[in-house]
Amino acid sequence: MIKITLELLKNCANNLMFDMKEEEYETLDKEFDTLIKQMSLMDDIEGINDVEPMTFPFDCSTYYLREDVEGEMLDSKEVLRNAKEVTANQIKLPKVVK
């Protein structure tokens, strides 16, 4: 398992454009250590490796997709008129990740 370090937390926060104080990094580091210790207790459960992983906590009896229903389309001018910022007939969004 990867070791969570202060440098890793700072790098992740920087990539996600979070502003955090030094004491918040230390608190987060301690919380990750606690979480990793708690999760490592699962390794001690007998037969845990024999259980098939689940992607959802309940059995689902419906494994089909709904039908696509065509709806009313908006005019591109109407859509662009409601946008905060438009560049070259496209809606411009702020950059949120690197």
PDB file as gemmi writes it, atoms N, CA and C in Angstrom:
CRYST1    1.000    1.000    1.000  90.00  90.00  90.00 P 1                      
ATOM      1  N   MET A   1       0.841  -1.184   0.000  1.00  0.00           N  
ATOM      2  CA  MET A   1       0.000   0.000   0.000  1.00  0.00           C  
ATOM      3  C   MET A   1       0.884   1.244   0.000  1.00  0.00           C  
ATOM      4  N   ILE A   2       0.452   2.258  -0.687  1.00  0.00           N  
ATOM      5  CA  ILE A   2       1.211   3.502  -0.791  1.00  0.00           C  
ATOM      6  C   ILE A   2       1.220   4.227   0.558  1.00  0.00           C  
ATOM      7  N   LYS A   3       2.350   4.789   0.908  1.00  0.00           N  
ATOM      8  CA  LYS A   3       2.479   5.549   2.147  1.00  0.00           C  
ATOM      9  C   LYS A   3       2.017   6.979   1.896  1.00  0.00           C  
ATOM     10  N   ILE A   4       1.093   7.441   2.725  1.00  0.00           N  
ATOM     11  CA  ILE A   4       0.588   8.810   2.623  1.00  0.00           C  
ATOM     12  C   ILE A   4       1.542   9.720   3.398  1.00  0.00           C  
ATOM     13  N   THR A   5       2.191  10.629   2.702  1.00  0.00           N  
ATOM     14  CA  THR A   5       3.124  11.557   3.333  1.00  0.00           C  
ATOM     15  C   THR A   5       2.593  12.980   3.197  1.00  0.00           C  
ATOM     16  N   LEU A   6       3.185  13.875   3.967  1.00  0.00           N  
ATOM     17  CA  LEU A   6       2.792  15.283   3.862  1.00  0.00           C  
ATOM     18  C   LEU A   6       3.072  15.820   2.468  1.00  0.00           C  
ATOM     19  N   GLU A   7       4.172  15.380   1.871  1.00  0.00           N  
ATOM     20  CA  GLU A   7       4.507  15.837   0.521  1.00  0.00           C  
ATOM     21  C   GLU A   7       3.457  15.373  -0.486  1.00  0.00           C  
ATOM     22  N   LEU A   8       2.994  14.127  -0.343  1.00  0.00           N  
ATOM     23  CA  LEU A   8       1.964  13.605  -1.235  1.00  0.00           C  
ATOM     24  C   LEU A   8       0.659  14.381  -1.062  1.00  0.00           C  
ATOM     25  N   LEU A   9       0.293  14.661   0.188  1.00  0.00           N  
ATOM     26  CA  LEU A   9      -0.929  15.430   0.447  1.00  0.00           C  
ATOM     27  C   LEU A   9      -0.832  16.835  -0.139  1.00  0.00           C  
ATOM     28  N   LYS A  10       0.321  17.462   0.016  1.00  0.00           N  
ATOM     29  CA  LYS A  10       0.504  18.810  -0.525  1.00  0.00           C  
ATOM     30  C   LYS A  10       0.456  18.800  -2.044  1.00  0.00           C  
ATOM     31  N   ASN A  11       1.051  17.789  -2.656  1.00  0.00           N  
ATOM     32  CA  ASN A  11       1.029  17.674  -4.111  1.00  0.00           C  
ATOM     33  C   ASN A  11      -0.406  17.469  -4.612  1.00  0.00           C  
ATOM     34  N   CYS A  12      -1.147  16.588  -3.955  1.00  0.00           N  
ATOM     35  CA  CYS A  12      -2.548  16.352  -4.351  1.00  0.00           C  
ATOM     36  C   CYS A  12      -3.383  17.621  -4.172  1.00  0.00           C  
ATOM     37  N   ALA A  13      -3.210  18.300  -3.056  1.00  0.00           N  
ATOM     38  CA  ALA A  13      -3.957  19.531  -2.810  1.00  0.00           C  
ATOM     39  C   ALA A  13      -3.619  20.582  -3.857  1.00  0.00           C  
ATOM     40  N   ASN A  14      -2.359  20.678  -4.226  1.00  0.00           N  
ATOM     41  CA  ASN A  14      -1.939  21.629  -5.255  1.00  0.00           C  
ATOM     42  C   ASN A  14      -2.570  21.283  -6.599  1.00  0.00           C  
ATOM     43  N   ASN A  15      -2.568  19.993  -6.957  1.00  0.00           N  
ATOM     44  CA  ASN A  15      -3.166  19.568  -8.226  1.00  0.00           C  
ATOM     45  C   ASN A  15      -4.667  19.839  -8.271  1.00  0.00           C  
ATOM     46  N   LEU A  16      -5.324  19.739  -7.112  1.00  0.00           N  
ATOM     47  CA  LEU A  16      -6.765  19.987  -7.038  1.00  0.00           C  
ATOM     48  C   LEU A  16      -7.091  21.447  -6.742  1.00  0.00           C  
ATOM     49  N   MET A  17      -6.040  22.268  -6.655  1.00  0.00           N  
ATOM     50  CA  MET A  17      -6.176  23.704  -6.395  1.00  0.00           C  
ATOM     51  C   MET A  17      -6.859  23.991  -5.060  1.00  0.00           C  
ATOM     52  N   PHE A  18      -6.479  23.212  -4.017  1.00  0.00           N  
ATOM     53  CA  PHE A  18      -6.965  23.445  -2.659  1.00  0.00           C  
ATOM     54  C   PHE A  18      -5.956  24.327  -1.940  1.00  0.00           C  
ATOM     55  N   ASP A  19      -6.442  25.252  -1.134  1.00  0.00           N  
ATOM     56  CA  ASP A  19      -5.582  26.035  -0.258  1.00  0.00           C  
ATOM     57  C   ASP A  19      -5.770  25.504   1.156  1.00  0.00           C  
ATOM     58  N   MET A  20      -4.693  24.978   1.734  1.00  0.00           N  
ATOM     59  CA  MET A  20      -4.777  24.411   3.072  1.00  0.00           C  
ATOM     60  C   MET A  20      -3.660  24.971   3.936  1.00  0.00           C  
ATOM     61  N   LYS A  21      -3.937  25.072   5.235  1.00  0.00           N  
ATOM     62  CA  LYS A  21      -2.927  25.506   6.192  1.00  0.00           C  
ATOM     63  C   LYS A  21      -2.089  24.300   6.598  1.00  0.00           C  
ATOM     64  N   GLU A  22      -0.897  24.575   7.130  1.00  0.00           N  
ATOM     65  CA  GLU A  22       0.026  23.502   7.510  1.00  0.00           C  
ATOM     66  C   GLU A  22      -0.598  22.564   8.546  1.00  0.00           C  
ATOM     67  N   GLU A  23      -1.325  23.110   9.516  1.00  0.00           N  
ATOM     68  CA  GLU A  23      -1.934  22.250  10.541  1.00  0.00           C  
ATOM     69  C   GLU A  23      -3.042  21.369   9.948  1.00  0.00           C  
ATOM     70  N   GLU A  24      -3.672  21.831   8.865  1.00  0.00           N  
ATOM     71  CA  GLU A  24      -4.687  21.009   8.202  1.00  0.00           C  
ATOM     72  C   GLU A  24      -4.039  19.809   7.512  1.00  0.00           C  
ATOM     73  N   TYR A  25      -2.860  20.013   6.944  1.00  0.00           N  
ATOM     74  CA  TYR A  25      -2.129  18.890   6.345  1.00  0.00           C  
ATOM     75  C   TYR A  25      -1.762  17.859   7.411  1.00  0.00           C  
ATOM     76  N   GLU A  26      -1.308  18.339   8.567  1.00  0.00           N  
ATOM     77  CA  GLU A  26      -0.918  17.427   9.638  1.00  0.00           C  
ATOM     78  C   GLU A  26      -2.123  16.655  10.161  1.00  0.00           C  
ATOM     79  N   THR A  27      -3.261  17.330  10.307  1.00  0.00           N  
ATOM     80  CA  THR A  27      -4.488  16.653  10.737  1.00  0.00           C  
ATOM     81  C   THR A  27      -4.914  15.609   9.719  1.00  0.00           C  
ATOM     82  N   LEU A  28      -4.865  15.970   8.457  1.00  0.00           N  
ATOM     83  CA  LEU A  28      -5.240  15.041   7.391  1.00  0.00           C  
ATOM     84  C   LEU A  28      -4.298  13.839   7.357  1.00  0.00           C  
ATOM     85  N   ASP A  29      -3.014  14.068   7.576  1.00  0.00           N  
ATOM     86  CA  ASP A  29      -2.038  12.982   7.613  1.00  0.00           C  
ATOM     87  C   ASP A  29      -2.355  12.019   8.754  1.00  0.00           C  
ATOM     88  N   LYS A  30      -2.682  12.542   9.927  1.00  0.00           N  
ATOM     89  CA  LYS A  30      -3.042  11.691  11.071  1.00  0.00           C  
ATOM     90  C   LYS A  30      -4.319  10.907  10.783  1.00  0.00           C  
ATOM     91  N   GLU A  31      -5.288  11.546  10.143  1.00  0.00           N  
ATOM     92  CA  GLU A  31      -6.537  10.865   9.811  1.00  0.00           C  
ATOM     93  C   GLU A  31      -6.301   9.737   8.810  1.00  0.00           C  
ATOM     94  N   PHE A  32      -5.427   9.960   7.839  1.00  0.00           N  
ATOM     95  CA  PHE A  32      -5.095   8.903   6.882  1.00  0.00           C  
ATOM     96  C   PHE A  32      -4.391   7.746   7.581  1.00  0.00           C  
ATOM     97  N   ASP A  33      -3.477   8.046   8.519  1.00  0.00           N  
ATOM     98  CA  ASP A  33      -2.799   6.980   9.264  1.00  0.00           C  
ATOM     99  C   ASP A  33      -3.809   6.135  10.029  1.00  0.00           C  
ATOM    100  N   THR A  34      -4.762   6.787  10.690  1.00  0.00           N  
ATOM    101  CA  THR A  34      -5.808   6.069  11.427  1.00  0.00           C  
ATOM    102  C   THR A  34      -6.640   5.214  10.487  1.00  0.00           C  
ATOM    103  N   LEU A  35      -7.017   5.778   9.364  1.00  0.00           N  
ATOM    104  CA  LEU A  35      -7.834   5.053   8.389  1.00  0.00           C  
ATOM    105  C   LEU A  35      -7.093   3.837   7.834  1.00  0.00           C  
ATOM    106  N   ILE A  36      -5.825   4.001   7.520  1.00  0.00           N  
ATOM    107  CA  ILE A  36      -5.035   2.888   6.980  1.00  0.00           C  
ATOM    108  C   ILE A  36      -4.874   1.788   8.024  1.00  0.00           C  
ATOM    109  N   LYS A  37      -4.669   2.161   9.297  1.00  0.00           N  
ATOM    110  CA  LYS A  37      -4.577   1.157  10.363  1.00  0.00           C  
ATOM    111  C   LYS A  37      -5.892   0.400  10.501  1.00  0.00           C  
ATOM    112  N   GLN A  38      -7.011   1.109  10.438  1.00  0.00           N  
ATOM    113  CA  GLN A  38      -8.316   0.455  10.539  1.00  0.00           C  
ATOM    114  C   GLN A  38      -8.561  -0.469   9.353  1.00  0.00           C  
ATOM    115  N   MET A  39      -8.198  -0.035   8.153  1.00  0.00           N  
ATOM    116  CA  MET A  39      -8.400  -0.863   6.969  1.00  0.00           C  
ATOM    117  C   MET A  39      -7.492  -2.090   6.989  1.00  0.00           C  
ATOM    118  N   SER A  40      -6.310  -1.978   7.596  1.00  0.00           N  
ATOM    119  CA  SER A  40      -5.401  -3.126   7.654  1.00  0.00           C  
ATOM    120  C   SER A  40      -5.955  -4.222   8.558  1.00  0.00           C  
ATOM    121  N   LEU A  41      -6.885  -3.889   9.459  1.00  0.00           N  
ATOM    122  CA  LEU A  41      -7.523  -4.900  10.299  1.00  0.00           C  
ATOM    123  C   LEU A  41      -8.323  -5.887   9.461  1.00  0.00           C  
ATOM    124  N   MET A  42      -8.765  -5.466   8.283  1.00  0.00           N  
ATOM    125  CA  MET A  42      -9.522  -6.364   7.416  1.00  0.00           C  
ATOM    126  C   MET A  42      -8.654  -7.507   6.907  1.00  0.00           C  
ATOM    127  N   ASP A  43      -7.346  -7.301   6.847  1.00  0.00           N  
ATOM    128  CA  ASP A  43      -6.440  -8.361   6.404  1.00  0.00           C  
ATOM    129  C   ASP A  43      -6.435  -9.533   7.383  1.00  0.00           C  
ATOM    130  N   ASP A  44      -6.810  -9.280   8.649  1.00  0.00           N  
ATOM    131  CA  ASP A  44      -6.811 -10.318   9.675  1.00  0.00           C  
ATOM    132  C   ASP A  44      -8.083 -11.162   9.655  1.00  0.00           C  
ATOM    133  N   ILE A  45      -9.067 -10.799   8.863  1.00  0.00           N  
ATOM    134  CA  ILE A  45     -10.321 -11.555   8.805  1.00  0.00           C  
ATOM    135  C   ILE A  45     -10.073 -12.854   8.048  1.00  0.00           C  
ATOM    136  N   GLU A  46     -10.415 -13.965   8.688  1.00  0.00           N  
ATOM    137  CA  GLU A  46     -10.174 -15.275   8.087  1.00  0.00           C  
ATOM    138  C   GLU A  46     -11.060 -15.468   6.858  1.00  0.00           C  
ATOM    139  N   GLY A  47     -10.462 -15.879   5.759  1.00  0.00           N  
ATOM    140  CA  GLY A  47     -11.205 -16.172   4.541  1.00  0.00           C  
ATOM    141  C   GLY A  47     -11.582 -14.955   3.720  1.00  0.00           C  
ATOM    142  N   ILE A  48     -11.050 -13.784   4.055  1.00  0.00           N  
ATOM    143  CA  ILE A  48     -11.424 -12.554   3.339  1.00  0.00           C  
ATOM    144  C   ILE A  48     -11.025 -12.623   1.865  1.00  0.00           C  
ATOM    145  N   ASN A  49      -9.959 -13.333   1.564  1.00  0.00           N  
ATOM    146  CA  ASN A  49      -9.503 -13.423   0.172  1.00  0.00           C  
ATOM    147  C   ASN A  49     -10.345 -14.380  -0.662  1.00  0.00           C  
ATOM    148  N   ASP A  50     -11.199 -15.175   0.008  1.00  0.00           N  
ATOM    149  CA  ASP A  50     -12.056 -16.121  -0.705  1.00  0.00           C  
ATOM    150  C   ASP A  50     -13.395 -15.510  -1.107  1.00  0.00           C  
ATOM    151  N   VAL A  51     -13.655 -14.282  -0.688  1.00  0.00           N  
ATOM    152  CA  VAL A  51     -14.929 -13.621  -0.967  1.00  0.00           C  
ATOM    153  C   VAL A  51     -14.801 -12.807  -2.250  1.00  0.00           C  
ATOM    154  N   GLU A  52     -15.806 -12.930  -3.119  1.00  0.00           N  
ATOM    155  CA  GLU A  52     -15.797 -12.182  -4.380  1.00  0.00           C  
ATOM    156  C   GLU A  52     -16.073 -10.701  -4.102  1.00  0.00           C  
ATOM    157  N   PRO A  53     -15.280  -9.794  -4.657  1.00  0.00           N  
ATOM    158  CA  PRO A  53     -15.509  -8.362  -4.445  1.00  0.00           C  
ATOM    159  C   PRO A  53     -16.874  -7.930  -4.976  1.00  0.00           C  
ATOM    160  N   MET A  54     -17.470  -6.943  -4.298  1.00  0.00           N  
ATOM    161  CA  MET A  54     -18.777  -6.427  -4.703  1.00  0.00           C  
ATOM    162  C   MET A  54     -18.620  -5.014  -5.244  1.00  0.00           C  
ATOM    163  N   THR A  55     -19.411  -4.673  -6.225  1.00  0.00           N  
ATOM    164  CA  THR A  55     -19.421  -3.308  -6.735  1.00  0.00           C  
ATOM    165  C   THR A  55     -20.629  -2.548  -6.220  1.00  0.00           C  
ATOM    166  N   PHE A  56     -21.592  -3.282  -5.644  1.00  0.00           N  
ATOM    167  CA  PHE A  56     -22.808  -2.679  -5.097  1.00  0.00           C  
ATOM    168  C   PHE A  56     -23.246  -3.557  -3.933  1.00  0.00           C  
ATOM    169  N   PRO A  57     -23.722  -2.994  -2.831  1.00  0.00           N  
ATOM    170  CA  PRO A  57     -24.004  -3.814  -1.648  1.00  0.00           C  
ATOM    171  C   PRO A  57     -25.211  -4.748  -1.768  1.00  0.00           C  
ATOM    172  N   PHE A  58     -26.026  -4.611  -2.792  1.00  0.00           N  
ATOM    173  CA  PHE A  58     -27.220  -5.439  -2.948  1.00  0.00           C  
ATOM    174  C   PHE A  58     -27.225  -6.092  -4.318  1.00  0.00           C  
ATOM    175  N   ASP A  59     -27.846  -7.264  -4.408  1.00  0.00           N  
ATOM    176  CA  ASP A  59     -28.033  -7.899  -5.708  1.00  0.00           C  
ATOM    177  C   ASP A  59     -29.064  -7.112  -6.495  1.00  0.00           C  
ATOM    178  N   CYS A  60     -28.760  -6.832  -7.733  1.00  0.00           N  
ATOM    179  CA  CYS A  60     -29.689  -6.104  -8.604  1.00  0.00           C  
ATOM    180  C   CYS A  60     -30.263  -7.083  -9.618  1.00  0.00           C  
ATOM    181  N   SER A  61     -31.574  -7.073  -9.750  1.00  0.00           N  
ATOM    182  CA  SER A  61     -32.196  -7.990 -10.702  1.00  0.00           C  
ATOM    183  C   SER A  61     -32.369  -7.345 -12.073  1.00  0.00           C  
ATOM    184  N   THR A  62     -32.150  -6.052 -12.163  1.00  0.00           N  
ATOM    185  CA  THR A  62     -32.295  -5.376 -13.453  1.00  0.00           C  
ATOM    186  C   THR A  62     -30.917  -5.067 -14.017  1.00  0.00           C  
ATOM    187  N   TYR A  63     -30.624  -5.697 -15.125  1.00  0.00           N  
ATOM    188  CA  TYR A  63     -29.336  -5.493 -15.777  1.00  0.00           C  
ATOM    189  C   TYR A  63     -29.526  -4.970 -17.191  1.00  0.00           C  
ATOM    190  N   TYR A  64     -30.459  -4.094 -17.378  1.00  0.00           N  
ATOM    191  CA  TYR A  64     -30.727  -3.570 -18.706  1.00  0.00           C  
ATOM    192  C   TYR A  64     -30.692  -2.047 -18.650  1.00  0.00           C  
ATOM    193  N   LEU A  65     -30.468  -1.459 -19.780  1.00  0.00           N  
ATOM    194  CA  LEU A  65     -30.460  -0.006 -19.887  1.00  0.00           C  
ATOM    195  C   LEU A  65     -31.832   0.465 -20.325  1.00  0.00           C  
ATOM    196  N   ARG A  66     -32.201   1.627 -19.889  1.00  0.00           N  
ATOM    197  CA  ARG A  66     -33.486   2.183 -20.311  1.00  0.00           C  
ATOM    198  C   ARG A  66     -33.397   2.593 -21.776  1.00  0.00           C  
ATOM    199  N   GLU A  67     -34.515   2.697 -22.408  1.00  0.00           N  
ATOM    200  CA  GLU A  67     -34.571   3.128 -23.801  1.00  0.00           C  
ATOM    201  C   GLU A  67     -34.263   4.620 -23.891  1.00  0.00           C  
ATOM    202  N   ASP A  68     -33.548   4.996 -24.915  1.00  0.00           N  
ATOM    203  CA  ASP A  68     -33.299   6.411 -25.161  1.00  0.00           C  
ATOM    204  C   ASP A  68     -34.560   7.030 -25.737  1.00  0.00           C  
ATOM    205  N   VAL A  69     -34.991   8.112 -25.117  1.00  0.00           N  
ATOM    206  CA  VAL A  69     -36.173   8.813 -25.601  1.00  0.00           C  
ATOM    207  C   VAL A  69     -35.718  10.176 -26.095  1.00  0.00           C  
ATOM    208  N   GLU A  70     -35.951  10.438 -27.354  1.00  0.00           N  
ATOM    209  CA  GLU A  70     -35.534  11.707 -27.934  1.00  0.00           C  
ATOM    210  C   GLU A  70     -36.439  12.813 -27.418  1.00  0.00           C  
ATOM    211  N   GLY A  71     -35.831  13.874 -26.928  1.00  0.00           N  
ATOM    212  CA  GLY A  71     -36.589  15.005 -26.411  1.00  0.00           C  
ATOM    213  C   GLY A  71     -36.398  16.231 -27.278  1.00  0.00           C  
ATOM    214  N   GLU A  72     -36.968  17.316 -26.828  1.00  0.00           N  
ATOM    215  CA  GLU A  72     -36.869  18.566 -27.574  1.00  0.00           C  
ATOM    216  C   GLU A  72     -35.451  19.111 -27.458  1.00  0.00           C  
ATOM    217  N   MET A  73     -34.866  19.501 -28.572  1.00  0.00           N  
ATOM    218  CA  MET A  73     -33.508  20.033 -28.579  1.00  0.00           C  
ATOM    219  C   MET A  73     -33.550  21.550 -28.475  1.00  0.00           C  
ATOM    220  N   LEU A  74     -32.583  22.079 -27.745  1.00  0.00           N  
ATOM    221  CA  LEU A  74     -32.467  23.524 -27.631  1.00  0.00           C  
ATOM    222  C   LEU A  74     -31.677  24.067 -28.812  1.00  0.00           C  
ATOM    223  N   ASP A  75     -32.014  25.255 -29.219  1.00  0.00           N  
ATOM    224  CA  ASP A  75     -31.279  25.942 -30.270  1.00  0.00           C  
ATOM    225  C   ASP A  75     -29.928  26.368 -29.704  1.00  0.00           C  
ATOM    226  N   SER A  76     -28.849  26.235 -30.492  1.00  0.00           N  
ATOM    227  CA  SER A  76     -27.511  26.563 -29.998  1.00  0.00           C  
ATOM    228  C   SER A  76     -27.398  28.025 -29.588  1.00  0.00           C  
ATOM    229  N   LYS A  77     -28.098  28.914 -30.287  1.00  0.00           N  
ATOM    230  CA  LYS A  77     -28.058  30.332 -29.907  1.00  0.00           C  
ATOM    231  C   LYS A  77     -28.659  30.536 -28.527  1.00  0.00           C  
ATOM    232  N   GLU A  78     -29.720  29.796 -28.231  1.00  0.00           N  
ATOM    233  CA  GLU A  78     -30.366  29.905 -26.924  1.00  0.00           C  
ATOM    234  C   GLU A  78     -29.442  29.381 -25.821  1.00  0.00           C  
ATOM    235  N   VAL A  79     -28.757  28.295 -26.097  1.00  0.00           N  
ATOM    236  CA  VAL A  79     -27.828  27.729 -25.121  1.00  0.00           C  
ATOM    237  C   VAL A  79     -26.677  28.696 -24.872  1.00  0.00           C  
ATOM    238  N   LEU A  80     -26.086  29.224 -25.940  1.00  0.00           N  
ATOM    239  CA  LEU A  80     -24.958  30.145 -25.801  1.00  0.00           C  
ATOM    240  C   LEU A  80     -25.366  31.448 -25.135  1.00  0.00           C  
ATOM    241  N   ARG A  81     -26.600  31.860 -25.320  1.00  0.00           N  
ATOM    242  CA  ARG A  81     -27.089  33.087 -24.704  1.00  0.00           C  
ATOM    243  C   ARG A  81     -27.109  32.952 -23.175  1.00  0.00           C  
ATOM    244  N   ASN A  82     -27.335  31.747 -22.673  1.00  0.00           N  
ATOM    245  CA  ASN A  82     -27.391  31.519 -21.232  1.00  0.00           C  
ATOM    246  C   ASN A  82     -26.023  31.256 -20.610  1.00  0.00           C  
ATOM    247  N   ALA A  83     -24.987  31.099 -21.429  1.00  0.00           N  
ATOM    248  CA  ALA A  83     -23.649  30.810 -20.918  1.00  0.00           C  
ATOM    249  C   ALA A  83     -23.011  32.068 -20.348  1.00  0.00           C  
ATOM    250  N   LYS A  84     -22.197  31.869 -19.316  1.00  0.00           N  
ATOM    251  CA  LYS A  84     -21.500  32.989 -18.697  1.00  0.00           C  
ATOM    252  C   LYS A  84     -20.429  33.552 -19.627  1.00  0.00           C  
ATOM    253  N   GLU A  85     -19.689  32.642 -20.312  1.00  0.00           N  
ATOM    254  CA  GLU A  85     -18.625  33.079 -21.218  1.00  0.00           C  
ATOM    255  C   GLU A  85     -18.619  32.178 -22.454  1.00  0.00           C  
ATOM    256  N   VAL A  86     -18.520  32.802 -23.633  1.00  0.00           N  
ATOM    257  CA  VAL A  86     -18.553  32.067 -24.899  1.00  0.00           C  
ATOM    258  C   VAL A  86     -17.313  32.424 -25.711  1.00  0.00           C  
ATOM    259  N   THR A  87     -16.659  31.398 -26.294  1.00  0.00           N  
ATOM    260  CA  THR A  87     -15.511  31.585 -27.170  1.00  0.00           C  
ATOM    261  C   THR A  87     -15.698  30.692 -28.390  1.00  0.00           C  
ATOM    262  N   ALA A  88     -15.683  31.300 -29.584  1.00  0.00           N  
ATOM    263  CA  ALA A  88     -15.805  30.569 -30.852  1.00  0.00           C  
ATOM    264  C   ALA A  88     -17.033  29.661 -30.864  1.00  0.00           C  
ATOM    265  N   ASN A  89     -18.159  30.219 -30.476  1.00  0.00           N  
ATOM    266  CA  ASN A  89     -19.434  29.489 -30.437  1.00  0.00           C  
ATOM    267  C   ASN A  89     -19.404  28.262 -29.533  1.00  0.00           C  
ATOM    268  N   GLN A  90     -18.573  28.318 -28.491  1.00  0.00           N  
ATOM    269  CA  GLN A  90     -18.513  27.251 -27.502  1.00  0.00           C  
ATOM    270  C   GLN A  90     -18.538  27.862 -26.117  1.00  0.00           C  
ATOM    271  N   ILE A  91     -19.137  27.142 -25.175  1.00  0.00           N  
ATOM    272  CA  ILE A  91     -19.186  27.613 -23.794  1.00  0.00           C  
ATOM    273  C   ILE A  91     -17.802  27.425 -23.180  1.00  0.00           C  
ATOM    274  N   LYS A  92     -17.256  28.487 -22.601  1.00  0.00           N  
ATOM    275  CA  LYS A  92     -15.939  28.422 -21.977  1.00  0.00           C  
ATOM    276  C   LYS A  92     -16.131  28.207 -20.482  1.00  0.00           C  
ATOM    277  N   LEU A  93     -15.468  27.168 -19.954  1.00  0.00           N  
ATOM    278  CA  LEU A  93     -15.543  26.834 -18.537  1.00  0.00           C  
ATOM    279  C   LEU A  93     -14.194  27.079 -17.887  1.00  0.00           C  
ATOM    280  N   PRO A  94     -14.179  27.378 -16.582  1.00  0.00           N  
ATOM    281  CA  PRO A  94     -12.897  27.577 -15.910  1.00  0.00           C  
ATOM    282  C   PRO A  94     -12.153  26.256 -15.761  1.00  0.00           C  
ATOM    283  N   LYS A  95     -10.838  26.328 -15.809  1.00  0.00           N  
ATOM    284  CA  LYS A  95      -9.996  25.153 -15.624  1.00  0.00           C  
ATOM    285  C   LYS A  95     -10.070  24.746 -14.157  1.00  0.00           C  
ATOM    286  N   VAL A  96     -10.325  23.470 -13.908  1.00  0.00           N  
ATOM    287  CA  VAL A  96     -10.467  23.030 -12.523  1.00  0.00           C  
ATOM    288  C   VAL A  96      -9.397  22.040 -12.087  1.00  0.00           C  
ATOM    289  N   VAL A  97      -8.687  21.416 -13.029  1.00  0.00           N  
ATOM    290  CA  VAL A  97      -7.593  20.511 -12.684  1.00  0.00           C  
ATOM    291  C   VAL A  97      -6.442  20.727 -13.651  1.00  0.00           C  
ATOM    292  N   LYS A  98      -5.282  20.204 -13.289  1.00  0.00           N  
ATOM    293  CA  LYS A  98      -4.113  20.327 -14.162  1.00  0.00           C  
ATOM    294  C   LYS A  98      -4.240  19.418 -15.344  1.00  0.00           C  
TER     295      LYS A  98                                                      
END                                                                             
